[in-house]
């Protein structure tokens, strides 16, 4: 089995949601579930709202759905959805 590169878009509930806190909690979840954090960016959506784009590595043997589910449970997060997944060399 190989290593997958996964990008997940994490949408905050509102403009008042603390993106730095969401990033820190997301990083902890990824590491706890066996992933390796690579990059976290903020992506403008509309009217000042920004999403967090989480990029991390995960063994193909580990189910990514469990990470997505855990990210959805972060306080202040409206949704978390995989937007890209590919095998890394």
Backbone bond lengths (Angstrom), bond angles and torsions (degrees), N, CA, C in turn:
res aa  C-N    CA-C-N  psi(-1)  N-CA   C-N-CA  omega(-1)  CA-C   N-CA-C  phi
1 X - - - 1.448 - - 1.528 109.94 -
2 X 1.334 114.88 154.69 1.455 120.31 -178.14 1.514 112.68 -109.69
3 X 1.324 113.14 -163.47 1.460 121.23 179.62 1.528 107.66 -113.56
4 X 1.332 115.66 133.24 1.462 121.10 178.10 1.519 109.48 -101.49
5 X 1.324 116.14 143.69 1.455 122.88 170.68 1.516 106.92 -100.92
6 X 1.314 116.97 122.78 1.461 121.33 -173.75 1.523 109.97 -123.07
7 X 1.333 115.57 133.74 1.465 121.84 173.14 1.521 107.85 -114.47
8 X 1.327 115.31 130.38 1.454 121.36 177.69 1.527 108.66 -124.70
9 X 1.332 115.43 130.76 1.471 121.13 175.92 1.519 107.24 -90.41
10 X 1.338 115.64 121.34 1.459 122.40 179.43 1.527 107.58 -108.12
11 X 1.329 115.15 113.57 1.464 120.68 -178.69 1.523 110.11 -95.84
12 X 1.340 117.09 126.65 1.469 119.90 176.81 1.522 110.84 -75.36
13 X 1.335 115.57 159.82 1.465 120.49 178.70 1.529 112.17 -70.05
14 X 1.345 116.77 -32.89 1.466 119.30 -176.37 1.526 110.09 -157.82
15 X 1.331 115.11 177.24 1.464 120.85 176.08 1.524 111.44 -64.08
16 X 1.327 116.89 -26.13 1.464 121.47 -177.77 1.532 113.16 -79.85
17 X 1.317 118.24 -10.99 1.463 120.78 179.55 1.526 109.47 -62.37
18 X 1.325 116.42 136.64 1.459 122.75 -178.69 1.533 109.52 -82.74
19 X 1.341 116.89 104.33 1.465 121.19 -176.48 1.522 112.29 -66.66
20 X 1.324 117.55 -35.17 1.471 119.86 179.28 1.532 110.35 -65.00
21 X 1.311 116.84 -40.17 1.463 121.06 177.77 1.529 110.59 -66.02
22 X 1.325 116.56 -40.55 1.471 121.08 177.71 1.526 109.84 -62.41
23 X 1.341 117.23 -43.57 1.469 120.68 178.61 1.521 111.47 -60.15
24 X 1.332 117.05 -45.77 1.466 120.82 -178.46 1.530 111.44 -63.14
25 X 1.328 116.52 -42.85 1.467 120.16 178.37 1.523 110.76 -66.17
26 X 1.336 116.98 -39.26 1.464 121.27 178.49 1.526 110.69 -63.53
27 X 1.326 117.20 -43.53 1.465 120.87 178.62 1.519 111.03 -60.31
28 X 1.325 116.55 -42.29 1.462 120.93 179.53 1.536 111.02 -64.08
29 X 1.328 116.98 -41.07 1.466 121.00 179.33 1.520 110.65 -64.06
30 X 1.335 117.29 -45.70 1.468 121.41 -179.29 1.530 110.10 -58.91
31 X 1.331 117.06 -46.96 1.465 120.30 -179.72 1.523 111.49 -65.80
32 X 1.324 117.03 -40.27 1.465 121.92 179.65 1.531 111.32 -61.97
33 X 1.331 117.16 -33.92 1.468 122.15 -177.94 1.528 112.58 -89.64
34 X 1.342 117.68 5.13 1.465 120.55 175.12 1.515 115.42 97.87
35 X 1.322 117.97 9.14 1.457 121.16 179.30 1.520 112.18 -91.74
36 X 1.316 115.33 171.12 1.467 122.09 177.83 1.531 107.80 -123.98
37 X 1.340 116.48 115.50 1.459 121.63 -178.90 1.516 111.05 -65.40
38 X 1.342 116.16 137.68 1.450 121.41 176.96 1.529 112.01 -116.57
39 X 1.345 116.23 -55.76 1.470 118.94 -172.25 1.534 109.94 -154.86
40 X 1.326 115.16 141.27 1.466 121.78 176.04 1.521 107.57 -130.49
41 X 1.332 115.85 124.10 1.462 121.62 -178.34 1.522 109.85 -124.75
42 X 1.318 115.69 160.86 1.462 121.41 172.23 1.519 107.46 -106.75
43 X 1.331 116.02 131.87 1.461 121.89 -179.12 1.529 109.44 -117.83
44 X 1.333 118.11 120.37 1.467 120.11 177.65 1.524 110.62 -62.22
45 X 1.334 116.73 135.95 1.465 121.92 178.85 1.531 108.85 -107.50
46 X 1.333 117.45 -69.44 1.468 121.49 178.97 1.517 109.72 -169.57
47 X 1.324 116.45 146.97 1.464 123.25 174.33 1.530 112.88 53.25
48 X 1.319 117.05 36.63 1.460 121.57 178.32 1.521 115.00 88.85
49 X 1.323 117.46 -9.17 1.463 121.03 178.56 1.524 109.58 -76.20
50 X 1.324 116.36 135.08 1.460 121.75 179.11 1.518 109.26 -125.89
51 X 1.337 115.54 144.02 1.460 122.29 174.55 1.520 108.15 -102.10
52 X 1.315 116.38 156.32 1.460 122.17 172.85 1.519 107.45 -99.25
53 X 1.331 116.48 127.46 1.455 121.39 175.04 1.523 106.94 -103.85
54 X 1.332 115.47 111.93 1.465 121.59 -179.61 1.519 108.54 -97.17
55 X 1.332 117.25 128.78 1.456 122.26 176.33 1.522 107.66 -121.81
56 X 1.324 116.34 124.70 1.455 120.81 -178.71 1.525 110.89 -148.20
57 X 1.328 114.92 163.45 1.463 122.39 176.64 1.524 108.55 -98.52
58 X 1.343 115.51 145.67 1.454 120.58 178.62 1.518 108.30 -150.21
59 X 1.321 116.79 135.70 1.456 120.73 175.37 1.520 108.83 -58.94
60 X 1.321 116.75 140.12 1.460 120.82 179.35 1.525 111.76 -65.34
61 X 1.313 117.40 -14.42 1.463 121.52 178.71 1.531 111.81 -77.46
62 X 1.344 117.45 -17.69 1.462 122.40 -178.34 1.523 108.90 -97.20
63 X 1.320 116.99 133.94 1.459 121.99 -179.13 1.532 110.45 -74.47
64 X 1.329 116.61 120.95 1.470 121.07 -178.17 1.525 112.28 -71.94
65 X 1.312 117.69 -20.57 1.457 121.41 -179.00 1.520 112.97 -61.52
66 X 1.339 116.54 -29.97 1.462 119.73 179.19 1.526 111.09 -68.82
67 X 1.325 116.75 -34.74 1.469 120.53 177.14 1.522 109.18 -70.04
68 X 1.321 116.22 -44.89 1.473 120.45 179.44 1.530 110.29 -58.80
69 X 1.322 116.72 -43.14 1.468 121.67 178.62 1.531 111.33 -62.28
70 X 1.337 116.63 -43.51 1.464 120.74 179.70 1.524 111.39 -65.86
71 X 1.331 117.66 -38.24 1.463 121.08 178.88 1.534 110.76 -65.62
72 X 1.318 117.03 -34.24 1.463 121.12 177.44 1.518 112.27 -65.18
73 X 1.316 117.59 -21.85 1.463 121.01 -177.13 1.534 113.55 -90.18
74 X 1.331 117.81 -1.71 1.467 121.21 178.48 1.529 109.11 -66.67
75 X 1.328 115.98 135.14 1.462 120.62 177.93 1.532 109.66 -62.04
76 X 1.319 116.68 132.24 1.459 121.56 -179.85 1.516 113.73 92.17
77 X 1.356 117.53 -0.86 1.464 121.91 -179.68 1.523 109.27 -101.90
78 X 1.323 115.69 128.94 1.459 121.94 177.72 1.526 110.60 -83.69
79 X 1.356 116.11 -43.31 1.460 120.62 179.67 1.518 110.20 -160.11
80 X 1.326 114.56 156.62 1.465 121.89 174.00 1.519 106.65 -137.71
81 X 1.339 116.07 127.44 1.457 120.01 -174.33 1.521 110.45 -141.26
82 X 1.334 116.40 135.79 1.459 121.33 176.21 1.530 108.03 -66.08
83 X 1.334 115.93 127.44 1.465 119.90 178.78 1.529 111.96 -112.55
84 X 1.338 116.70 -15.08 1.466 120.25 178.65 1.522 108.91 -159.89
85 X 1.326 115.38 137.65 1.451 120.73 175.39 1.527 107.66 -146.98
86 X 1.337 115.65 127.42 1.468 119.57 179.54 1.519 110.14 -151.07
87 X 1.302 115.13 157.88 1.458 121.08 179.35 1.525 108.91 -77.93
88 X 1.348 115.34 132.61 1.464 121.27 177.87 1.520 108.84 -94.89
89 X 1.309 116.15 149.41 1.470 121.17 179.16 1.504 110.27 -89.65
